[in-house]
Amino acid sequence: MKFKTVTVPQSASRSALFDTENLPIVGLTKSLAVFDGTTEFALETLAPGQDPGNPSAVWIPILEPGVGARVSDAGGAAAAENTRNAFGILTGVFDVAGSDANFFLFPQPQTPLKSYAGTDVTATSMGEAEGQALTNAFAYAFNKQRTPKLPSILRINLTNSQTTAACTFVIALAEQQSFAIKDAARFVDVIFLNGDADSSFFELAPGEKVVGIATPAAFTSADLNFQTTKVVNGQHLDPAIITDANWLNLVNAVAMRGASTAPPVWQWIGAAQAQYLAVPELQDYLELPKYLRLHGSANQAAQRTVRVFIL
């Protein structure tokens, strides 16, 4: 990954511009846990013909169009959804305590289903029209293409001025990848020290994905999730330093179906003795952070070795 650091100043709602160098955005981190006002993370680009060096240049939001008409049928209403911000990051998705402890990953493709179903599914029974709309929603989601390449010159708009404090964002960009197709996964062994809930770190090459976790016969039962190091001045902090404050949880940046809370941390529940845990959740991401470690919900009662499979 390459990293761009950009700040929304105090008493402002928009950042300075940054250049993606025509690389796709695959994730971000932020320095604030809670924002002022009803925040919606939005990206803007210069209007055609505008000079990026002109402080009075006109900027326009990057939106995906409403798709309500595409998922309706003769028995259902054809009311289109509102347009939504690129990447489908919804209002309030970052605005919860502790969400600054996350490394938010952008999935490829982006398919928050609320934008296609037109309505949330409730506990009440569905009629024929609602059922057909939901079926169409899934059909559209499964056939949806990735978000197209965005303009290279962008800035962040948080909707409301952040009067309490400035917020610094680190934008993660996928690097150009050139590697041979693998027929089999490689593996790396990580160590949980006695009395510790965190493993040693391991390193991914660009484009590599974690596909499985194998626990030993004497593993102390714990929920597991992946963490990565914070990024400062465009560089990962030294992963050999195990201080928890240097590490962030990997989470999905897109809240499904309009959730107003931060996306949950991926956890592989009840990781216990002698299990191979398949990890399909990380396959939809163009690139993962370079350094990762496993974090458990409980300390290990003795030194343990866990094997991580990488493809």
C-alpha positions as CSV (number, residue, x, y, z in Angstrom):
1,M,0.0,0.0,0.0
2,K,0.9,3.6,-0.5
3,F,-0.4,6.2,2.0
4,K,-1.6,9.8,1.7
5,T,-2.2,11.9,4.8
6,V,-4.8,14.6,4.7
7,T,-6.4,16.8,7.5
8,V,-9.8,18.4,7.9
9,P,-8.8,21.4,10.0
10,Q,-10.5,22.5,13.1
11,S,-13.6,24.7,12.4
12,A,-13.7,23.4,8.8
13,S,-15.5,20.6,7.0
14,R,-13.2,20.0,4.0
15,S,-9.7,18.8,3.7
16,A,-7.0,20.0,1.3
17,L,-6.7,18.1,-2.0
18,F,-4.7,14.9,-2.3
19,D,-3.6,13.0,-5.4
20,T,-4.3,9.3,-5.6
21,E,-1.8,9.0,-8.5
22,N,-4.5,7.0,-10.3
23,L,-4.3,4.2,-7.7
24,P,-7.5,2.8,-6.2
25,I,-8.5,3.7,-2.7
26,V,-8.5,0.5,-0.5
27,G,-8.8,1.8,3.0
28,L,-8.3,4.6,5.5
29,T,-7.7,5.4,9.2
30,K,-8.7,8.5,11.1
31,S,-7.6,10.3,14.2
32,L,-11.0,11.2,15.8
33,A,-13.4,8.8,17.4
34,V,-16.4,11.1,17.3
35,F,-17.2,14.0,14.9
36,D,-19.2,17.1,15.4
37,G,-22.6,17.1,13.8
38,T,-24.1,14.5,11.6
39,T,-21.1,13.4,9.7
40,E,-21.1,11.8,6.3
41,F,-17.7,10.9,4.8
42,A,-17.8,12.1,1.2
43,L,-15.2,12.5,-1.5
44,E,-15.2,15.5,-3.9
45,T,-13.3,16.2,-7.1
46,L,-12.7,19.3,-9.2
47,A,-15.4,20.4,-11.6
48,P,-14.3,20.1,-15.2
49,G,-11.9,22.9,-16.2
50,Q,-11.1,23.9,-12.7
51,D,-7.5,24.7,-11.6
52,P,-6.4,22.7,-8.5
53,G,-4.1,25.6,-7.5
54,N,-7.0,28.1,-7.4
55,P,-8.4,28.3,-3.8
56,S,-11.8,29.4,-5.3
57,A,-12.0,26.4,-7.6
58,V,-15.4,24.6,-7.8
59,W,-15.6,21.1,-6.3
60,I,-18.3,18.6,-6.9
61,P,-19.3,15.4,-4.9
62,I,-18.6,11.9,-6.2
63,L,-21.9,10.0,-6.1
64,E,-23.3,6.8,-7.3
65,P,-26.8,7.2,-8.9
66,G,-30.0,5.8,-7.4
67,V,-30.9,2.4,-8.6
68,G,-34.5,1.9,-7.3
69,A,-35.9,1.6,-10.8
70,R,-33.5,-1.3,-11.6
71,V,-34.8,-3.5,-8.7
72,S,-38.5,-3.0,-9.1
73,D,-41.0,-5.1,-11.0
74,A,-44.5,-4.7,-12.1
75,G,-45.8,-5.5,-8.7
76,G,-43.6,-3.1,-6.8
77,A,-43.1,0.7,-6.6
78,A,-40.4,2.1,-8.9
79,A,-39.4,4.9,-6.5
80,A,-35.7,5.4,-7.0
81,E,-33.2,5.6,-4.1
82,N,-31.3,8.8,-3.5
83,T,-27.8,9.0,-4.8
84,R,-25.2,7.8,-2.4
85,N,-21.6,8.6,-1.9
86,A,-19.0,6.6,-3.7
87,F,-17.9,3.5,-1.7
88,G,-21.3,3.5,0.0
89,I,-20.0,4.9,3.3
90,L,-23.2,5.9,5.0
91,T,-24.1,8.7,7.4
92,G,-22.7,8.2,10.9
93,V,-20.7,5.1,10.1
94,F,-17.6,6.5,11.7
95,D,-19.4,8.6,14.4
96,V,-19.1,6.2,17.4
97,A,-16.7,6.0,20.3
98,G,-13.6,3.9,19.6
99,S,-13.9,3.9,15.8
100,D,-10.5,5.6,15.6
101,A,-9.0,2.3,16.7
102,N,-9.9,0.8,13.3
103,F,-8.3,0.4,9.9
104,F,-11.3,0.6,7.6
105,L,-11.0,-1.5,4.4
106,F,-13.0,-0.7,1.3
107,P,-14.5,-3.9,-0.3
108,Q,-14.3,-4.7,-4.0
109,P,-17.0,-4.5,-5.2
110,Q,-19.2,-2.3,-2.9
111,T,-22.7,-3.6,-2.5
112,P,-24.6,-2.2,0.5
113,L,-27.9,-3.8,-0.1
114,K,-30.1,-1.1,1.2
115,S,-29.3,1.0,-1.9
116,Y,-30.8,-1.8,-4.1
117,A,-33.7,-3.2,-2.0
118,G,-35.2,0.2,-1.5
119,T,-36.4,-0.8,2.0
120,D,-35.1,-2.5,5.1
121,V,-36.4,-6.0,5.8
122,T,-38.4,-6.0,9.1
123,A,-39.9,-8.8,11.2
124,T,-43.3,-8.4,9.6
125,S,-44.3,-10.8,6.7
126,M,-43.4,-9.7,3.2
127,G,-45.8,-9.5,0.4
128,E,-45.1,-10.6,-3.2
129,A,-43.9,-7.2,-4.3
130,E,-41.4,-6.9,-1.4
131,G,-40.2,-10.4,-1.9
132,Q,-39.6,-9.8,-5.6
133,A,-37.8,-6.5,-4.8
134,L,-35.5,-8.3,-2.4
135,T,-34.8,-11.1,-5.0
136,N,-34.0,-8.4,-7.6
137,A,-31.8,-6.7,-5.1
138,F,-29.7,-9.8,-4.6
139,A,-29.5,-10.4,-8.3
140,Y,-28.3,-6.8,-8.9
141,A,-25.8,-7.0,-6.0
142,F,-24.3,-10.3,-7.4
143,N,-23.9,-8.8,-10.8
144,K,-22.7,-5.4,-9.8
145,Q,-19.3,-4.3,-11.1
146,R,-16.6,-2.7,-9.0
147,T,-16.7,1.0,-8.4
148,P,-15.0,2.5,-11.5
149,K,-11.7,4.3,-11.2
150,L,-12.2,7.7,-9.5
151,P,-10.6,11.0,-10.5
152,S,-7.0,11.3,-9.1
153,I,-7.5,14.7,-7.5
154,L,-9.8,14.4,-4.5
155,R,-10.7,16.0,-1.2
156,I,-12.7,14.9,1.9
157,N,-16.0,16.6,2.9
158,L,-17.4,15.8,6.4
159,T,-20.6,17.8,5.8
160,N,-20.3,19.7,9.1
161,S,-17.5,21.9,10.4
162,Q,-15.4,20.1,13.1
163,T,-15.3,22.8,15.7
164,T,-13.9,20.6,18.5
165,A,-10.7,19.4,16.8
166,A,-9.0,18.7,13.5
167,C,-9.2,15.2,12.0
168,T,-6.3,13.6,10.2
169,F,-7.1,10.8,7.7
170,V,-4.6,8.4,6.2
171,I,-5.8,7.2,2.8
172,A,-4.5,3.8,1.8
173,L,-3.9,3.2,-1.9
174,A,-3.4,-0.1,-3.6
175,E,0.0,-0.4,-5.4
176,Q,0.4,-1.8,-8.8
177,Q,0.7,-5.5,-8.5
178,S,2.8,-7.9,-10.5
179,F,3.0,-11.5,-9.2
180,A,2.6,-15.1,-10.3
181,I,-0.6,-16.9,-9.8
182,K,-0.3,-19.3,-6.9
183,D,-1.6,-22.9,-7.0
184,A,-1.3,-23.4,-3.2
185,A,-1.3,-21.3,-0.1
186,R,1.9,-20.5,1.7
187,F,1.9,-20.5,5.5
188,V,3.5,-18.6,8.3
189,D,3.7,-19.5,12.0
190,V,2.9,-16.8,14.6
191,I,3.6,-17.1,18.3
192,F,1.3,-16.2,21.2
193,L,3.6,-15.8,24.3
194,N,2.5,-17.2,27.6
195,G,0.0,-14.8,29.2
196,D,-0.4,-12.7,26.0
197,A,-3.5,-12.2,23.7
198,D,-1.5,-11.0,20.7
199,S,0.5,-13.0,18.3
200,S,3.8,-12.0,16.6
201,F,3.3,-10.2,13.4
202,F,3.6,-11.4,9.8
203,E,4.0,-9.7,6.5
204,L,1.9,-9.9,3.3
205,A,3.2,-9.1,-0.2
206,P,0.9,-6.8,-2.4
207,G,-2.1,-8.7,-3.5
208,E,-1.8,-11.6,-0.9
209,K,-4.8,-12.6,1.1
210,V,-5.3,-14.5,4.4
211,V,-7.4,-17.6,3.7
212,G,-7.1,-19.7,6.9
213,I,-6.0,-20.0,10.5
214,A,-5.0,-23.3,12.1
215,T,-4.9,-23.5,15.9
216,P,-2.9,-26.0,17.9
217,A,-4.3,-28.7,20.2
218,A,-3.7,-26.8,23.4
219,F,-5.0,-23.4,22.2
220,T,-6.9,-21.4,24.9
221,S,-10.3,-20.6,23.6
222,A,-10.6,-17.0,22.4
223,D,-12.2,-14.9,19.7
224,L,-9.6,-13.9,17.1
225,N,-9.4,-10.9,14.8
226,F,-6.7,-9.3,12.7
227,Q,-4.9,-6.0,13.6
228,T,-2.5,-3.9,11.6
229,T,-0.1,-1.1,12.6
230,K,-0.9,2.6,12.5
231,V,0.5,4.7,9.7
232,V,2.5,7.8,10.6
233,N,4.1,10.1,8.0
234,G,3.2,7.6,5.2
235,Q,4.9,4.6,6.9
236,H,3.7,1.8,9.1
237,L,4.9,2.0,12.7
238,D,7.5,-0.7,13.5
239,P,5.4,-3.9,13.8
240,A,8.0,-5.3,16.2
241,I,6.7,-2.9,18.9
242,I,3.8,-4.7,20.4
243,T,2.2,-1.8,22.2
244,D,-1.6,-2.0,21.7
245,A,-1.8,1.7,21.0
246,N,0.2,1.1,17.8
247,W,-2.3,-1.4,16.4
248,L,-5.7,-1.0,14.8
249,N,-8.5,-3.6,14.2
250,L,-9.3,-4.4,10.5
251,V,-13.0,-3.7,9.8
252,N,-15.2,-3.3,6.8
253,A,-15.7,0.4,5.9
254,V,-19.2,-0.1,4.5
255,A,-22.1,-0.4,6.9
256,M,-24.6,-2.8,5.4
257,R,-28.3,-1.7,5.1
258,G,-28.0,1.8,6.6
259,A,-26.5,0.9,10.0
260,S,-25.6,4.0,12.0
261,T,-22.9,2.4,14.1
262,A,-19.4,1.5,13.1
263,P,-19.0,-1.8,11.2
264,P,-18.2,-4.7,13.6
265,V,-14.7,-6.0,13.9
266,W,-14.4,-9.3,12.0
267,Q,-14.0,-12.1,14.6
268,W,-13.6,-15.8,14.2
269,I,-15.6,-16.8,17.1
270,G,-14.6,-19.5,19.6
271,A,-11.2,-20.3,18.1
272,A,-10.3,-23.3,20.2
273,Q,-8.2,-26.5,20.1
274,A,-7.1,-28.0,16.8
275,Q,-9.4,-26.1,14.4
276,Y,-8.8,-24.8,10.8
277,L,-10.7,-21.6,10.5
278,A,-11.5,-20.6,6.9
279,V,-11.3,-16.8,6.4
280,P,-13.5,-15.8,3.4
281,E,-14.3,-12.3,4.7
282,L,-10.9,-10.9,3.5
283,Q,-11.2,-12.1,-0.1
284,D,-13.2,-9.1,-1.4
285,Y,-10.4,-6.6,-0.8
286,L,-8.0,-5.5,-3.5
287,E,-5.1,-5.2,-1.0
288,L,-4.6,-5.8,2.7
289,P,-2.2,-4.0,4.9
290,K,1.4,-5.2,4.8
291,Y,1.8,-6.0,8.5
292,L,-0.8,-8.1,10.4
293,R,-1.1,-9.9,13.7
294,L,-3.8,-11.9,15.4
295,H,-5.5,-10.5,18.5
296,G,-7.4,-12.7,20.9
297,S,-10.1,-12.0,23.4
298,A,-8.2,-13.9,26.1
299,N,-4.6,-14.5,27.1
300,Q,-3.0,-17.8,26.3
301,A,-2.2,-20.0,29.3
302,A,1.2,-21.0,27.7
303,Q,3.2,-20.2,24.6
304,R,1.1,-21.2,21.5
305,T,1.9,-21.4,17.8
306,V,-0.8,-20.7,15.3
307,R,-0.4,-21.2,11.6
308,V,-1.8,-18.6,9.1
309,F,-2.4,-19.6,5.5
310,I,-1.8,-17.0,2.8
311,L,-2.7,-17.1,-0.9
